[in-house]
Amino acid sequence: MSPGKGAAVEERIRGAISRLRPLLRLSDPPTIDLVSFDPRSGLAILRLSGGCADCEMPVAALMQGIAANLKLRVPEIREVIAESTDGNATVRHSEA
């Protein structure tokens, strides 16, 4: 995939995230951002903030729905990794 096509996919991912933001109640306002997308591997890395500050369960539960929605809207995505805002916790969602 050419660099231009990778950038176009990133824009589609950002658009899909924008449509998801109003539905998410992670914080006020909810924060979900695309960190990076690798067009060769199909790996999208997202940054999530909000939810339960002391546990990752809400983020893990939301991630499955977020990843499924993004994969439907942007079929180039094969795997989604979400990292917390502190960069420590990650949640992976790969295709089956």
N, C-alpha and C positions, 0 to 999 in steps of 0.2 A: 504494500500500500504506500503510495507516495505521501510525502509530508503534507501536501495540500489536502489530501483526502483524510489524513489523520486529524488535521485541524477541523475539517468539516464534521467529522464524527464527534470530536470534543464539543463543538457547538451544539450538536444534536443532544448530547448527554446533558449539557448545561440547560438546554431548553426543557428536557424531560424533568430535570431536577427542579426547575422553576415551577413547573406544573404540579410537582409533588409538595413543594414547601407549604402551601396553605393547608394541606391535609395532615401535615405532621405537627404534633404538639410537643416537640422536644423541649422547647424553651420559648421565651418571648423576646424576639422572634425566633422561630426554629432555624437552626443553622445546619445546612448540609451543603458541602461544596465539593466539586471535583478537584482533587489534588493533581492527578495525572491519568493519562490513558495511553497504553502501549498498543498501537494498532497491530503489531505482529503477534502478540500473545492474546490480545483481547482483554487485558487486565485493566480494570478501572479502579483507582484508589480514591475513596471518598473520605472526607473529614466530617464527622458528626459531633454536634455538641448539644447539650441539654439532657433531659431525661433524669434518671436517678443518678445523683452525683456519686453515690457510694457503691453502685453495682453496675455490671454490664448487661444484665438480663434484658432490660428494656431496649437497649441498643441492639442486642443480638436478635430479639424478637422482631423489632422493626426492620432490621437489615434484610431478613428473608423477603419481606414484602417489597422493600425498596429495590433490592436486587432483581426480583422477578419483574417488577414494573419497568425498570430500566432496560432489562434484556428484551422485553416485549417491544419497547419503543425504539431501542437501538440494538438490533441483532448482532452487531459486531462485537458486543460485550460478551465475553465468555466467562469471566470471573470478576467478582467485586470484592474488594477488601475495604473495610471501614476502619479507620483509626480514630481513637478518641482525640479530643483537643490537646491532651497532654502528651500524645504520641506513644503512650505505653500500651494500651489495649488495642488489639486488632480483632476484627470479626471477618471471617472469610465466607464467601458464598460462591461456589463453583457450579458449573453445569453438571448435571448428573450423567 
